[in-house]
Amino acid sequence: MTSTAVHLNLQHAHPTSERLIVCDDELNLAEFAQVIDAAFDLTGEARCLFVRPPKPPVFTESVVYTAFPDAESGEKPLAQTSLAEAFGQLRRPLDYHYGHSTDWVISVQSIGEIPNDQEPTPRLVHGAGPDTAEGLESPRIMSTIRDSLMAELAGVPDAIERRQFIAPGVNDVKPLPLLERLSFCDELAAGERVATCLNWRRR
């Protein structure tokens, strides 16, 4: 069975939030979306789609993969497109868009195939940077709150007021645990989420 090593990078995240996962290249994109959601701790409740961006002169048009494709516009169905087909022989990069805004966008890059892979898939190989805090609406807001938390812990006088203004919903959270949550990946937890998100077809 051939697997694909995939690098995922959450755009506009600071610090950098990335995951390296290995997936069966026969997964369809609807299943692969569940793997990405698990890798970054997204709930999976929002609408998602994949976009293969244009990259002249090799790729002249973008391609959209969605759950409800518009055939007239050339969109393709998630559930009927395999990961191998989406990447193609040239390992074309994709963007994963989650939610109704453009704020949660994850760059998806195949970094190579693993022939005769005997290990269970999907699996997390490496994780760095925070999981998403979906309730905070965007990576930019996550980064802004993280900066204000560092200022707060350093004793900057107006840092608490800034954090309360930016995200009033996290006023009662202690600053140090929240700073750690917005800075680091819990690889054990992320690995468990990835390993179990497709239990019904795990090999």
Contact map, one row per residue, 1 for C-alpha under 8 A:
11100000000000000000000100000000000000000000000000000000000000000000000000000000000000000000000000000000000000000011110000000000000000000000000000000000000000000000000000000000000000000000000000000000000
11110000000000000000000110000000000000000000000000000000000000000000000000000000000000000000000000000000000000001111100000000000000000000000000000000000000000000000000000000000000000000000000000000000000
11111000000000000000011110000000000000000000000000000000000000000000000000000000000000000000000000000000000000001111100000000000000000000000000000000000000000000000000000000000000000000000000000000000000
01111100000000000000011110000000000000000000000000000000000000000000000000000000000000000000000000000000000001111100000000000000000000000000000000000000000000000000000000000000000000000000000000000000000
00111110000000000001111000000000000000000000000000000000000000000000000000000000000000000000000000000000000001111100000000000000000000000000000000000000000000000000000000000000000000000000000000000000000
00011111000000000001111000000000000000000000000000000000000000000000000000000000000000000000000000000000000111110000000000000000000000000000000000000000000000000000000000000000000000000000000000000000000
00001111100000000111100000000000000000000000000000000000000000000000000000000000000000000000000000000000001111100000000000000000000000000000000000000000000000000000000000000000000000000000000000000000000
00000111110000000111100000000000000100000000000000000000000000000000000000000000000000000000000000000000011110000000000000000000000000000000000000000000000000000000000000000000000000000000000000000000000
00000011111000011110000000000000000000000000000000000000000000000000000000000000000000000000000000000000011100000000000000000000000000000000000000000000000000000000000000000000000000000000000000000000000
00000001111110011100000000000000000000000000000000000000000000000000000000000000000000000000000000000001111000000000000000000000000000000010000000000000000000000000000000000000000000000000000000000000000
00000000111110000000000000000000000000000000000000000000000000000000000000000000000000000000000000000001111000000000000000000000000000000010000000000000000000000000000000000000000000000000000000000000000
00000000011111000000000000000000000000000000000000000000000000000000000000000000000000000000000000000000000000000000000000000000000000000011000000000000000000000000000000000000000000000000000000000000000
00000000011111111000000000000000000000000000000000000000000000000000000000000000000000000000000000000000000000000000000000000000000000000011011000000000000000000000000000000000000000000000000000000000000
00000000000111111000000000000000000000000000000000000000000000000000000000000000000000000000000000000000000000000000000000000000100000000011001000000000000000000000000000000000000000000000000000000000000
00000000000011111000000000000000000000000000000000000000000000000000000000000000000000000000000000000000000000000000000000000000110000000000001000000000000000000000000000000000000000100000000000000000000
00000000110011111100000000000000000000000000000000000000000000000000000000000000000000000000000000000000000000000000000000000001100000000000000000000000000000000000000000000000000000000000000000000000000
00000000110011111110000000000000000000000000000000000000000000000000000000000000000000000000000000000000000000000000000000000011111000000000000000000000000000000000000000000000000000000000000000000000000
00000011110000011111000000000000000000000000000000000000000000000000000000000000000000000000000000000000000000000000000000000011100000000000000000000000000000000000000000000000000000000000000000000000000
00000011100000001111100000000000000000100000000000000000000000000000000000000000000000000000000000000000000000000000000000011111000000000000000000000000000000000000000000000000000000000000000000000000000
00001111000000000111110000000000000000000000000000000000000000000000000000000000000000000000000000000000000000000000000000011110000000000000000000000000000000000000000000000000000000000000000000000000000
00001111000000000011111000000000000000000000000000000000000000000000000000000000000000000000000000000000000000000000000001111100000000000000000000000000000000000000000000000000000000000000000000000000000
00111100000000000001111100000000000000000000000000000000000000000000000000000000000000000000000000000000000000000000000011111000000000000000000000000000000000000000000000000000000000000000000000000000000
00111100000000000000111110100000000000000000000000000000000000000000000000000000000000000000000000000000000000000000000011100000000000000000000000000000000000000000000000000000000000000000000000000000000
11110000000000000000011111100000000000000000000000000000000000000000000000000000000000000000000000000000000000000000000011000000000000000000000000000000000000000000000000000000000000000000000000000000000
01110000000000000000001111100000000000000000000000000000000000000000000000000000011100000000000000000000000000000000000000000000000000000000000000000000000000000000000000000000000000000000000000000000000
00000000000000000000000111110000000000000000000000000000000000000000000000000000011100000000000000000000000000000000000000000000000000000000000000000000000000000000000000000000000000000000000000000000000
00000000000000000000001111111011000000000000000000000000000000000000000000000000011000000000000000000000000000000000000000000000000000000000000000000000000000000000000000000000000000000000000000000000000
00000000000000000000000001111111000000000000000000000000000000000000000000000111111000000000000000000000000000000000000000000000000000000000000000000000000000000000000000000000000000000000000000000000000
00000000000000000000000000111111100000000000000000000000000000000000000000000111111000000000000000000000000000000000000000000000000000000000000000000000000000000000000000000000000000000000000000000000000
00000000000000000000000000011111110000000000000000000000000000000010000000000110000000000000000000000000000000000000000000000000000000000000000000000000000000000000000000000000000000000000000000000000000
00000000000000000000000000111111111000000000000000000000000000000000000000000010000000000000000000000000000000000000000000000000000000000000000000000000000000000000000000000000000000000000000000000100000
00000000000000000000000000111111111100000000000000000000000000000000000000000000001000000000000000000000000000000000000000000000000000000000000000000000000000000000000000000000000000000000000000000000000
00000000000000000000000000001111111110000000000100000000000000000000000000000000000000000000000100000000000000000000000000000000000000000000000000000000000000000000000000000000000000000000000000000000000
00000000000000000000000000000111111111000001000000000000000000000000000000000000000000000000000000000000000000000000000000000000000000000000000000000000000000000000000000000000000000000000000000001100000
00000000000000000000000000000011111111100000000000000000000000000000000000000000000000000000000000000000000000000000000001000000000000000000000000000000000000000000000000000000000000000000000001001100000
00000001000000000000000000000001111111110000000000000000000000000000000000000000000000000000000000000000000000000000000000000000000000000000000000000000000000000000000000000000000000000000000000000000000
00000000000000000000000000000000111111111111000000000000000000000000000000000000000000000000000000000000000000000000000000000000000000000000000000000000000000000000000000000000000000000000000000000000000
00000000000000000000000000000000011111111110000000000000000000000000000000000000000000000000000000000000000000000000000000000000000000000000000000000000000000000000000000000000000000000000010011001000000
00000000000000000010000000000000001111111100000000000000000000000000000000000000000000000000000000000000000000000000000000010000001000000000000000000000000000000000000000000000000000000000011011000000000
00000000000000000000000000000000000111111100000000000000000000000000000000000000000000000000000000000000000000000000000000000000011100000000000000000000000000000000000000000000000000000000010000000000000
00000000000000000000000000000000000011111110000000000000000000000000000000000000000000000000000000000000000000000000000000000000001100000000000000000000000000000000000000000000000000000000010010000000000
00000000000000000000000000000000000011111111000000000000000000000000000000000000000000000000000000000000000000000000000000000000000111000000000000000000000000000000000000000000000000000000000000000000000
00000000000000000000000000000000000011001111110000000000000000000000000000000000000000000000000000000000000000000000000000000000000001000000000000000000000000000000000000000000000000000000000000000000000
00000000000000000000000000000000010010000111111000000000000000000000000000000000000000000000000000000000000000000000000000000000000000000000000000000000000000000000000000000000000000000000000000000000000
00000000000000000000000000000000000000000011111000000000000000000000000000000000000000000000000000000000000000000000000000000000000000000000000000000000000000000000000000000000000000000000000000000000000
00000000000000000000000000000000000000000011111100000000000000000000000000000000000000000000000001110000000000000000000000000000000000000000000000000000000000000000000000000000000000000000000000000000000
00000000000000000000000000000000000000000001111110000000000000000000000000000000000000000000000001110000000000000000000000000000000000000000000000000000000000000000000000000000000000000000000000000000000
00000000000000000000000000000000100000000000011111000000000000000110000000000000000000000000000111100000000000000000000000000000000000000000000000000000000000000000000000000000000000000000000000000000000
00000000000000000000000000000000000000000000001111100000000000011110000000000100000000000000000111000000000000000000000000000000000000000000000000000000000000000000000000000000000000000000000000000000000
00000000000000000000000000000000000000000000000111110000000000011100000000000000000000000000011110000000000000000000000000000000000000000000000000000000000000000000000000000000000000000000000000000000000
00000000000000000000000000000000000000000000000011111000000001111000000000000000000000000000011110000000000000000000000000000000000000000000000000000000000000000000000000000000000000000000000000000000000
00000000000000000000000000000000000000000000000001111100000001110000000000000000000000000001111000000000000000000000000000000000000000000000000000000000000000000000000000000000000000000000000000000000000
00000000000000000000000000000000000000000000000000111110000011100000000000000000000000000000111000000000000000000000000000000000000000000000000000000000000000000000000000000000000000000000000000000000000
00000000000000000000000000000000000000000000000000011111001111100000000000000000000000000000000000000000000000000000000000000000000000000000000000000000000000000000000000000000000000000000000000000000000
00000000000000000000000000000000000000000000000000001111111110000000000000000000000000000000000000000000000000000000000000000000000000000000000000000000000000000000000000000000000000000000000000000000000
00000000000000000000000000000000000000000000000000000111111100000000000000000000000000000000000000000000000000000000000000000000000000000000000000000000000000000000000000000000000000000000000000000000000
00000000000000000000000000000000000000000000000000000011111100000000000000000000000000000000000000000000000000000000000000000000000000000000000000000000000000000000000000000000000000000000000000000000000
00000000000000000000000000000000000000000000000000000011111100000000000000000000000000000000000000000000000000000000000000000000000000000000000000000000000000000000000000000000000000000000000000000000000
00000000000000000000000000000000000000000000000000000111111111000000000000000000000000000000000000000000000000000000000000000000000000000000000000000000000000000000000000000000000000000000000000000000000
00000000000000000000000000000000000000000000000000000111111111000000000000000000000000000000000000000000000000000000000000000000000000000000000000000000000000000000000000000000000000000000000000000000000
00000000000000000000000000000000000000000000000000001110001111100000000000000000000000000000000000000000000000000000000000000000000000000000000000000000000000000000000000000000000000000000000000000000000
00000000000000000000000000000000000000000000000000111100001111110000000000000000000000000000000000000000000000000000000000000000000000000000000000000000000000000000000000000000000000000000000000000000000
00000000000000000000000000000000000000000000000000111100000011111000000001110000000000000000000000000000000000000000000000000000000000000000000000000000000000000000000000000000000000000000000000000000000
00000000000000000000000000000000000000000000000011110000000001111100000001110000000000000000000000000000000000000000000000000000000000000000000000000000000000000000000000000000000000000000000000000000000
00000000000000000000000000000000000000000000000011100000000000111110100000111100000000000000000000000000000000000000000000000000000000000000000000000000000000000000000000000000000000000000000000000000000
00000000000000000000000000000000000000000000000111000000000000011111100000111100000000000000000000000000000000000000000000000000000000000000000000000000000000000000000000000000000000000000000000000000000
00000000000000000000000000000100000000000000000110000000000000001111100000001110000000000000000000000000000000000000000000000000000000000000000000000000000000000000000000000000000000000000000000000000000
00000000000000000000000000000000000000000000000000000000000000000111110000001000000000000000000000000000000000000000000000000000000000000000000000000000000000000000000000000000000000000000000000000000000
00000000000000000000000000000000000000000000000000000000000000001111111001111000000000000000000000000000000000000000000000000000000000000000000000000000000000000000000000000000000000000000000000000000000
00000000000000000000000000000000000000000000000000000000000000000001111111110000000000000000000000000000000000000000000000000000000000000000000000000000000000000000000000000000000000000000000000000000000
00000000000000000000000000000000000000000000000000000000000000000000111111110000000000000000000000000000000000000000000000000000000000000000000000000000000000000000000000000000000000000000000000000000000
00000000000000000000000000000000000000000000000000000000000000000000011111100000000000000000000000000000000000000000000000000000000000000000000000000000000000000000000000000000000000000000000000000000000
00000000000000000000000000000000000000000000000000000000000000000000011111100000000000000000000000000000000000000000000000000000000000000000000000000000000000000000000000000000000000000000000000000000000
00000000000000000000000000000000000000000000000000000000000000110000111111110000000000000000000000000000000000000000000000000000000000000000000000000000000000000000000000000000000000000000000000000000000
00000000000000000000000000000000000000000000000000000000000000111100111111111000000000000000000000000000000000000000000000000000000000000000000000000000000000000000000000000000000000000000000000000000000
00000000000000000000000000000000000000000000000000000000000000111100111001111101100000000000000000000000000000000000000000000000000000000000000000000000000000000000000000000000000000000000000000000000000
00000000000000000000000000000000000000000000000000000000000000001111100000111111100000000000000000000000000000000000000000000000000000000000000000000000000000000000000000000000000000000000000000000000000
00000000000000000000000000011100000000000000000010000000000000001110000000011111100000000000000000000000000000000000000000000000000000000000000000000000000000000000000000000000000000000000000000000000000
00000000000000000000000000011110000000000000000000000000000000000010000000001111110000000000000000000000000000000000000000000000000000000000000000000000000000000000000000000000000000000000000000000000000
00000000000000000000000000011000000000000000000000000000000000000000000000011111110000000000000000000000000000000000000000000000000000000000000000000000000000000000000000000000000000000000000000000000000
00000000000000000000000000011000000000000000000000000000000000000000000000011111111011000000000000000000000000000000000000000000000000000000000000000000000000000000000000000000000000000000000000000000000
00000000000000000000000011111000000000000000000000000000000000000000000000000011111111000000000000000000000000000000000000000000000000000000000000000000000000000000000000000000000000000000000000000000000
00000000000000000000000011111001000000000000000000000000000000000000000000000000111111100000000000000000000000000000000000000000000000000000000000000000000000000000000000000000000000000000000000000000000
00000000000000000000000011000000000000000000000000000000000000000000000000000000011111110000000000000000000000000000000000000000000000000000000000000000000000000000000000000000000000000000000000000000000
00000000000000000000000000000000000000000000000000000000000000000000000000000000111111110000000000000000000000000000000000000000000000000000000000000000000000000000000000000000000000000000000000000000000
00000000000000000000000000000000000000000000000000000000000000000000000000000000111111110001000000000000000000000000000000000000000000000000000000000000000000000000000000000000000000000000000000000000000
00000000000000000000000000000000000000000000000000000000000000000000000000000000001111111111110000000000000001000000000000000000000000000000000000000000000000000000000000000000000000000000000000000000000
00000000000000000000000000000000000000000000000000000000000000000000000000000000000111111111000000000000000000000000000000000000000000000000000000000000000000000000000000000000000000000000000000000000000
00000000000000000000000000000000000000000000000000000000000000000000000000000000000000111111000000000000000000000000000000000000000000000000000000000000000000000000000000000000000000000000000000000000000
00000000000000000000000000000000000000000000000000000000000000000000000000000000000000111111000000000000000000000000000000000000000000000000000000000000000000000000000000000000000000000000000000000000000
00000000000000000000000000000000000000000000000000000000000000000000000000000000000000111111100000000000000011100000000000000000000000000000000000000000000000000000000000000000000000000000000000000000000
00000000000000000000000000000000000000000000000000010000000000000000000000000000000001111111110000000000000011000000000000000000000000000000000000000000000000000000000000000000000000000000000000000000000
00000000000000000000000000000000000000000000000000011000000000000000000000000000000000100011111000000000001111000000000000000000000000000000000000000000000000000000000000000000000000000000000000000000000
00000000000000000000000000000000000000000000000001111000000000000000000000000000000000100001111100000000001110000000000000000000000000000000000000000000000000000000000000000000000000000000000000000000000
00000000000000000000000000000000000000000000000001111000000000000000000000000000000000000000111110000000111100000000000000000000000000000000000000000000000000000000000000000000000000000000000000000000000
00000000000000000000000000000000100000000000000111100000000000000000000000000000000000000000011111000000111100000000000000000000000000000000000000000000000000000000000000000000000000000000000000000000000
00000000000000000000000000000000000000000000000111100000000000000000000000000000000000000000001111100101110000000000000000000000000000000000000000000000000000000000000000000000000000000000000000000000000
00000000000000000000000000000000000000000000011110000000000000000000000000000000000000000000000111111101100000000000000000000000000000000000000000000000000000000000000000000000000000000000000000000000000
00000000000000000000000000000000000000000000011100000000000000000000000000000000000000000000000011111101000000000000000000000000000000000000000000000000000000000000000000000000000000000000000000000000000
00000000000000000000000000000000000000000000011000000000000000000000000000000000000000000000000001111100000000000000000000000000000000000000000000000000000000000000000000000000000000000000000000000000000
00000000000000000000000000000000000000000000000000000000000000000000000000000000000000000000000001111111000000000000000000000000000000000000000000000000000000000000000000000000000000000000000000000000000
00000000000000000000000000000000000000000000000000000000000000000000000000000000000000000000000011111111100000000000000000000000000000000000000000000000000000000000000000000000000000000000000000000000000
00000000000000000000000000000000000000000000000000000000000000000000000000000000000000000000000000001111100000000000000000000000000000001110000000000000000000000000000000000000000000000000000000000000000
00000000011000000000000000000000000000000000000000000000000000000000000000000000000000000000000011101111110000000000000000000000000000000110000000000000000000000000000000000000000000000000000000000000000
00000000011000000000000000000000000000000000000000000000000000000000000000000000000000000000001111000111111000000000000000000000000000000000000000000000000000000000000000000000000000000000000000000000000
00000001111000000000000000000000000000000000000000000000000000000000000000000000000000000000001110000001111100000000000000000000000000000000000000000000000000000000000000000000000000000000000000000000000
00000011111000000000000000000000000000000000000000000000000000000000000000000000000000000000111100000000111110000000000000000000000000000000000000000000000000000000000000000000000000000000000000000000000
00000111100000000000000000000000000000000000000000000000000000000000000000000000000000000000111100000000011111000000000000000000000000000000000000000000000000000000000000000000000000000000000000000000000
00000111000000000000000000000000000000000000000000000000000000000000000000000000000000000011110000000000001111100000000000000000000000000000000000000000000000000000000000000000000000000000000000000000000
00011110000000000000000000000000000000000000000000000000000000000000000000000000000000100011100000000000000111110000000000000000000000000000000000000000000000000000000000000000000000000000000000000000000
00011110000000000000000000000000000000000000000000000000000000000000000000000000000000000010000000000000000011111000000000000000000000000000000000000000000000000000000000000000000000000000000000000000000
00011100000000000000000000000000000000000000000000000000000000000000000000000000000000000000000000000000000001111100000000000000000000000000000000000000000000000000000000000000000000000000000000000000000
01111000000000000000000000000000000000000000000000000000000000000000000000000000000000000000000000000000000000111110000000000000000000000000000000000000000000000000000000000000000000000000000000000000000
01111000000000000000000000000000000000000000000000000000000000000000000000000000000000000000000000000000000000011111100000000000000000000000000000000000000000000000000000000000000000000000000000000000000
11100000000000000000000000000000000000000000000000000000000000000000000000000000000000000000000000000000000000001111100000000000000000000000000000000000000000000000000000000000000000000000000000000000000
11100000000000000000000000000000000000000000000000000000000000000000000000000000000000000000000000000000000000000111110000000000000000000000000000000000000000000000000000000000000000000000000000000000000
11100000000000000000000000000000000000000000000000000000000000000000000000000000000000000000000000000000000000000111111000000000000000000000000000000000000000000000000000000000000000000000000000000000000
10000000000000000000000000000000000000000000000000000000000000000000000000000000000000000000000000000000000000000001111100000000000000000000000000000000000000000000000000000000000000000000000000000000000
00000000000000000000000000000000000000000000000000000000000000000000000000000000000000000000000000000000000000000000111110000000000000000000000000000000000000000000000000000000000000000000000000000000001
00000000000000000000000000000000000000000000000000000000000000000000000000000000000000000000000000000000000000000000011111100000000000000000000000000000000000000000000000000000000000000000000000000000011
00000000000000000000011100000000000000000000000000000000000000000000000000000000000000000000000000000000000000000000001111100000000000000000000000000000000000000000000000000000000000000000000000100000011
00000000000000000000111100000000001000000000000000000000000000000000000000000000000000000000000000000000000000000000000111110000000000000000000000000000000000000000000000000000000000000000000001100100010
00000000000000000000111000000000000000000000000000000000000000000000000000000000000000000000000000000000000000000000000111111000000000000000000000000000000000000000000000000000000000000000001001100000000
00000000000000000011110000000000000000100000000000000000000000000000000000000000000000000000000000000000000000000000000001111110000000000000000000000000000000000000000000000000000000000000011001100000000
00000000000000000011110000000000000000000000000000000000000000000000000000000000000000000000000000000000000000000000000000111110000000000000000000000000000000000000000000000000000000000000001000000000000
00000000000000000011100000000000000000000000000000000000000000000000000000000000000000000000000000000000000000000000000000011111000000000000000000000000000000000000000000000000000000000010000000000000000
00000000000000001111000000000000000000000000000000000000000000000000000000000000000000000000000000000000000000000000000000011111100000000000000000000000000000000000000000000000000000001110010000000000000
00000000000000011110000000000000000000000000000000000000000000000000000000000000000000000000000000000000000000000000000000000111110000000000000000000000000000000000000000000000000000011000000000000000000
00000000000001111100000000000000000000000000000000000000000000000000000000000000000000000000000000000000000000000000000000000011111000000000000000000000000000000000000000000000000001111000000000000000000
00000000000000101000000000000000000000010000000000000000000000000000000000000000000000000000000000000000000000000000000000000001111100000000000000000000000000000000000000000000000011111000000000000000000
00000000000000001000000000000000000000111000000000000000000000000000000000000000000000000000000000000000000000000000000000000000111110000000000000000000000000000000000000000000000011011000000000000000000
00000000000000000000000000000000000000011100000000000000000000000000000000000000000000000000000000000000000000000000000000000000011111000010000000000000000000000000000000000000000000000000000000000000000
00000000000000000000000000000000000000000100000000000000000000000000000000000000000000000000000000000000000000000000000000000000001111111100010000000000000000000000000000000000000001000000000000000000000
00000000000000000000000000000000000000000110000000000000000000000000000000000000000000000000000000000000000000000000000000000000000111111100000000000000000000000000000000000000000000000000000000000000000
00000000000000000000000000000000000000000000000000000000000000000000000000000000000000000000000000000000000000000000000000000000000011111000000000000000000000000000000000000000000000000000000000000000000
00000000000000000000000000000000000000000000000000000000000000000000000000000000000000000000000000000000000000000000000000000000000011111110110000000000000000000000001000000000000000000000000000000000000
00000000000000000000000000000000000000000000000000000000000000000000000000000000000000000000000000000010000000000000000000000000000011111110100000000000000000000000000000000000000000000000000000000000000
00000000000000000000000000000000000000000000000000000000000000000000000000000000000000000000000000000011000000000000000000000000000011011111110000000000000000000000000000000000000000000000000000000000000
00000000011111000000000000000000000000000000000000000000000000000000000000000000000000000000000000000011000000000000000000000000000100011111111000000000000000000000000000000000000000000000000000000000000
00000000000111000000000000000000000000000000000000000000000000000000000000000000000000000000000000000000000000000000000000000000000000000111111100000000000000000000000000000000000000000000000000000000000
00000000000000000000000000000000000000000000000000000000000000000000000000000000000000000000000000000000000000000000000000000000000000011111111110000000000000000000010000000000000000000000000000000000000
00000000000010000000000000000000000000000000000000000000000000000000000000000000000000000000000000000000000000000000000000000000000010010111111111000000000000000000000000000000000001000000000000000000000
00000000000011100000000000000000000000000000000000000000000000000000000000000000000000000000000000000000000000000000000000000000000000000011111111100000000000000000000000000000000001000000000000000000000
00000000000000000000000000000000000000000000000000000000000000000000000000000000000000000000000000000000000000000000000000000000000000000001111111110000000000000000000000000000000000000000000000000000000
00000000000000000000000000000000000000000000000000000000000000000000000000000000000000000000000000000000000000000000000000000000000000000000111111111000000000000010011000000000000000000000000000000000000
00000000000000000000000000000000000000000000000000000000000000000000000000000000000000000000000000000000000000000000000000000000000000000000011111111100000000000000000000000000001001100000000000000000000
00000000000000000000000000000000000000000000000000000000000000000000000000000000000000000000000000000000000000000000000000000000000000000000001111111110000000000000000000000000000000000000000000000000000
00000000000000000000000000000000000000000000000000000000000000000000000000000000000000000000000000000000000000000000000000000000000000000000000111111111000000110110000000000000000000000000000000000000000
00000000000000000000000000000000000000000000000000000000000000000000000000000000000000000000000000000000000000000000000000000000000000000000000011111111100000110010000000000011001000000000000000000000000
00000000000000000000000000000000000000000000000000000000000000000000000000000000000000000000000000000000000000000000000000000000000000000000000001111111110000000000000000000000001000000000000000000000000
00000000000000000000000000000000000000000000000000000000000000000000000000000000000000000000000000000000000000000000000000000000000000000000000000111111111100100000000000000000000000000000000000000000000
00000000000000000000000000000000000000000000000000000000000000000000000000000000000000000000000000000000000000000000000000000000000000000000000000011111111111110000000000000010000000000000000000000000000
00000000000000000000000000000000000000000000000000000000000000000000000000000000000000000000000000000000000000000000000000000000000000000000000000001111111100000000000000000011000000000000000000000000000
00000000000000000000000000000000000000000000000000000000000000000000000000000000000000000000000000000000000000000000000000000000000000000000000000000111111100000000000000000000000000000000000000000000000
00000000000000000000000000000000000000000000000000000000000000000000000000000000000000000000000000000000000000000000000000000000000000000000000000000011111110100000000000000000000000000000000000000000000
00000000000000000000000000000000000000000000000000000000000000000000000000000000000000000000000000000000000000000000000000000000000000000000000000000011111111100000000000000000000000000000000000000000000
00000000000000000000000000000000000000000000000000000000000000000000000000000000000000000000000000000000000000000000000000000000000000000000000000000001001111110000000000000000000000000000000000000000000
00000000000000000000000000000000000000000000000000000000000000000000000000000000000000000000000000000000000000000000000000000000000000000000000000000001000111111100000000000000000000000000000000000000000
00000000000000000000000000000000000000000000000000000000000000000000000000000000000000000000000000000000000000000000000000000000000000000000000000011011001111111110000000000000000000000000000000000000000
00000000000000000000000000000000000000000000000000000000000000000000000000000000000000000000000000000000000000000000000000000000000000000000000000011001000011111111000000000000000000000000000000000000000
00000000000000000000000000000000000000000000000000000000000000000000000000000000000000000000000000000000000000000000000000000000000000000000000000000000000001111111100000000000000000000000000000000000000
00000000000000000000000000000000000000000000000000000000000000000000000000000000000000000000000000000000000000000000000000000000000000000000000000010000000001111111110000000000000000000000000000000000000
00000000000000000000000000000000000000000000000000000000000000000000000000000000000000000000000000000000000000000000000000000000000000000000000010011000000000111111111100100000000000000000000000000000000
00000000000000000000000000000000000000000000000000000000000000000000000000000000000000000000000000000000000000000000000000000000000000000000000000000000000000011111111111100000000000000000000000000000000
00000000000000000000000000000000000000000000000000000000000000000000000000000000000000000000000000000000000000000000000000000000000000000000000000000000000000001111111100000000000000000000000000000000000
00000000000000000000000000000000000000000000000000000000000000000000000000000000000000000000000000000000000000000000000000000000000000000000100010000000000000000111111100000000000000000000000000000000000
00000000000000000000000000000000000000000000000000000000000000000000000000000000000000000000000000000000000000000000000000000000000000010000000010000000000000000011111111100000000000000000000000000000000
00000000000000000000000000000000000000000000000000000000000000000000000000000000000000000000000000000000000000000000000000000000000000000000000000000000000000000011111111100000000000000000000000000000000
00000000000000000000000000000000000000000000000000000000000000000000000000000000000000000000000000000000000000000000000000000000000000000000000000000000000000000001001111110000000000000000000000000000000
00000000000000000000000000000000000000000000000000000000000000000000000000000000000000000000000000000000000000000000000000000000000000000000000000000000000000000001001111111000000000000000000000000000000
00000000000000000000000000000000000000000000000000000000000000000000000000000000000000000000000000000000000000000000000000000000000000000000000000000000000000000011001111111000000000000000000000000000000
00000000000000000000000000000000000000000000000000000000000000000000000000000000000000000000000000000000000000000000000000000000000000000000000000000000000000000000000011111100000000000000000000000000000
00000000000000000000000000000000000000000000000000000000000000000000000000000000000000000000000000000000000000000000000000000000000000000000000000000000000000000000000001111110110000000000000000000000000
00000000000000000000000000000000000000000000000000000000000000000000000000000000000000000000000000000000000000000000000000000000000000000000000000000000000000000000000000011111110000000000000000000000000
00000000000000000000000000000000000000000000000000000000000000000000000000000000000000000000000000000000000000000000000000000000000000000000000000001001100000000000000000001111111000000000000000000000000
00000000000000000000000000000000000000000000000000000000000000000000000000000000000000000000000000000000000000000000000000000000000000000000000000001000100000000000000000000111111100000000000000000000000
00000000000000000000000000000000000000000000000000000000000000000000000000000000000000000000000000000000000000000000000000000000000000000000000000000000000000000000000000001111111110000000000000000000000
00000000000000000000000000000000000000000000000000000000000000000000000000000000000000000000000000000000000000000000000000000000000000000000000000000000000000000000000000001111111111000000000000000000000
00000000000000000000000000000000000000000000000000000000000000000000000000000000000000000000000000000000000000000000000000000000000000000000000001001100000000000000000000000011111111100000000000000000000
00000000000000000000000000000000000000000000000000000000000000000000000000000000000000000000000000000000000000000000000000000000000000000000000000000000000000000000000000000001111111110000000000000000000
00000000000000000000000000000000000000000000000000000000000000000000000000000000000000000000000000000000000000000000000000000000011000000000000000000000000000000000000000000000111111111000000000000000000
00000000000000000000000000000000000000000000000000000000000000000000000000000000000000000000000000000000000000000000000000000000111010000000011001000000000000000000000000000000011111110000000000000000000
00000000000000100000000000000000000000000000000000000000000000000000000000000000000000000000000000000000000000000000000000000000110000000000000001000000000000000000000000000000001111111000000000000000000
00000000000000000000000000000000000000000000000000000000000000000000000000000000000000000000000000000000000000000000000000000001111000000000000000000000000000000000000000000000000111111100000000000000000
00000000000000000000000000000000000000000000000000000000000000000000000000000000000000000000000000000000000000000000000000000011111000000000000000000000000000000000000000000000000010111110010000000000000
00000000000000000000000000000000000000000000000000000000000000000000000000000000000000000000000000000000000000000000000000000010000000000000000000000000000000000000000000000000000000011111110000000000000
00000000000000000000000000000000000000000000000000000000000000000000000000000000000000000000000000000000000000000000000000000110000000000000000000000000000000000000000000000000000000001111111000000000000
00000000000000000000000000000000000000000000000000000000000000000000000000000000000000000000000000000000000000000000000000000000000000000000000000000000000000000000000000000000000000000111111100000000000
00000000000000000000000000000000000000000000000000000000000000000000000000000000000000000000000000000000000000000000000000000000000000000000000000000000000000000000000000000000000000000111111110000000000
00000000000000000000000000000000000001111000000000000000000000000000000000000000000000000000000000000000000000000000000000010010000000000000000000000000000000000000000000000000000000001111111111000000000
00000000000000000000000000000000000000100000000000000000000000000000000000000000000000000000000000000000000000000000000000111000000000000000000000000000000000000000000000000000000000000011111111100000000
00000000000000000000000000000000000000000000000000000000000000000000000000000000000000000000000000000000000000000000000000000000000000000000000000000000000000000000000000000000000000000001111111110000000
00000000000000000000000000000000000001101000000000000000000000000000000000000000000000000000000000000000000000000000000000000000000000000000000000000000000000000000000000000000000000000000111111111000000
00000000000000000000000000000000001001100000000000000000000000000000000000000000000000000000000000000000000000000000000001110000000000000000000000000000000000000000000000000000000000000000011111111100000
00000000000000000000000000000000000000000000000000000000000000000000000000000000000000000000000000000000000000000000000011110000000000000000000000000000000000000000000000000000000000000000001111111110010
00000000000000000000000000000000000000000000000000000000000000000000000000000000000000000000000000000000000000000000000000000000000000000000000000000000000000000000000000000000000000000000000111111110010
00000000000000000000000000000000011001000000000000000000000000000000000000000000000000000000000000000000000000000000000000000000000000000000000000000000000000000000000000000000000000000000000011111110000
00000000000000000000000000000010011000000000000000000000000000000000000000000000000000000000000000000000000000000000000001000000000000000000000000000000000000000000000000000000000000000000000001111111110
00000000000000000000000000000000000000000000000000000000000000000000000000000000000000000000000000000000000000000000000000000000000000000000000000000000000000000000000000000000000000000000000000111111110
00000000000000000000000000000000000000000000000000000000000000000000000000000000000000000000000000000000000000000000000000000000000000000000000000000000000000000000000000000000000000000000000000000111110
00000000000000000000000000000000000000000000000000000000000000000000000000000000000000000000000000000000000000000000000000000000000000000000000000000000000000000000000000000000000000000000000000000111111
00000000000000000000000000000000000000000000000000000000000000000000000000000000000000000000000000000000000000000000000111000000000000000000000000000000000000000000000000000000000000000000000000110111111
00000000000000000000000000000000000000000000000000000000000000000000000000000000000000000000000000000000000000000000001110000000000000000000000000000000000000000000000000000000000000000000000000000000111
